[in-house]
């Protein structure tokens, strides 16, 4: 499994949104500038996030985006599932040989459960707290 730019950039953009949401709506152009991301690509990413109910778009001169729920209620799994789809490291196509079956149960499924545990057990708020603890909140360009 490799996380695409859509997943990586989407997570960076949502963290930026959460960090700057104290000011109200956050514009995609602001996120684009702060995170050095393509505005067109962010529009595509946020369209997916909006359809999934993770963000709310507000039109108008003072418009932009806000999180649809508090950051502590949005898990990384919620985000990555929208942006990446299935997070499994393999395609289980009903493989029947004993070696394949063994690998599925004892390797690939174990990895999948571990990835799911981390994604489900980590919220945007958790990541924000880690960023603040590492004193990156002022710039956040290392994300």
N, C-alpha and C positions, 0 to 999 in steps of 0.2 A: 504494500500500500504506500502510495506517495500522495501527500496532500498537494493539491494543485494551487496555482496562484490565486484562484477564486477563493479557496478556503483560507489561505494564508492572508491575503489582502482583506478579505471579509472580516476576519477576526481582528486584524489591526484596526480596521475602520470602525468596528463596533466598540472596541476598547476606547478609541479616540472619541467616539460619540458619547460613551458613558462618562469619560473624564471631563468632557466639556458641556455636559447636559445641564449643569447648574445655571448656565446662562440662558436656558430655554432651548428652542429649536437649534439644531446644529446643521449648518449647510454642508452639502457634499463638496462644494468648492473649498470650504475651509478644511475639511478632512483631507481632500486631495492635496492641498498645499502643505499641510502639516505632516502628512505621511508620505508625500512624494509619490502619489498614486494617480493613475489616469482617471480623469473625471468621467469619461465615457464608460470605463470599466466599472467604476463605482456605481454609476447609474444602473448598470445591469445587475450588479451584486445586490444593490438595495431594492431593486424591483423584486427579486427572489425573496429577500428577507421580509419585505412588506407583504407579499402574498402569503408567506408563512406565519404572519402575525408576530414577528419578532420586533419590527419597527413600525412606527406610524409616520406617514408622510403628511406634512402640513403645507398647503399651498400658500402663495402670497409673498409679498416683499419681505416679510419677517419669517417666512416659512423655513422649512428644513425637515429634519427628522428627529424623533425622540424614540427612546426604547418603549415598546408596548407594555412591558412589565418591569418591575424593579430588577436591577442587575443581579441581585441574589436569587432571583427566580429563573434566570436564563442560564441553562447549562451549555457547556461547550458541545455536548451531544446535540442539543437543539440546533445550534448554529451549523455545526459541521454536517449534520444530516441534510439540512436544506442546501448547503453549498456544495457538498461532495457526494451526497447520496449514501449508498451502502458503504460502511466503513470496514467491511470485512477484508481480511488479507488474502482471501481465496474465494473462488466460486465453487460452492458445493453442488456438484452436478450429479449427485447420487453415485459417487464413485464406489465400486464394489470390491475392488481387489483388497486383499488384507493389508498390504503396505499402505495404500492410499487411505483406507479406512482408519488405520492406526495413526497416520499423520494427521488426518482430519480431527480425530478425537484428542490426540495427545500433544499436538503441536499447534495447528492452525486455530482450533477452537479455543485453546488456552490463550493464544495471542489475542484473538478477537475479544474474549472476555476481559482481558487486562486492558485493552484499548477502551472498551466500552465502560469499564469501571472508572477509568481516569476521566473520560469525557462526561459521563453521567455525574460523577462526584465533584466536578469542578465547575463553578459558576463564573460569570463575568466578574462578579464582585470579588471572588477569590483571586482572580488574576490581577484585578485592580489593586487589591491589598498587597499582593506580592510586588507589583511595580512600585507602589508607594514605599514599601519596606526597602526596596533597593535604590530609592531616591532617583527614579527615572521619570517621575510624573511631570517634572518641569518641561522636559523636551520630548521624551518618549520616542525619539528617532531611532533608538536601538531595537524597537519592536519589529 
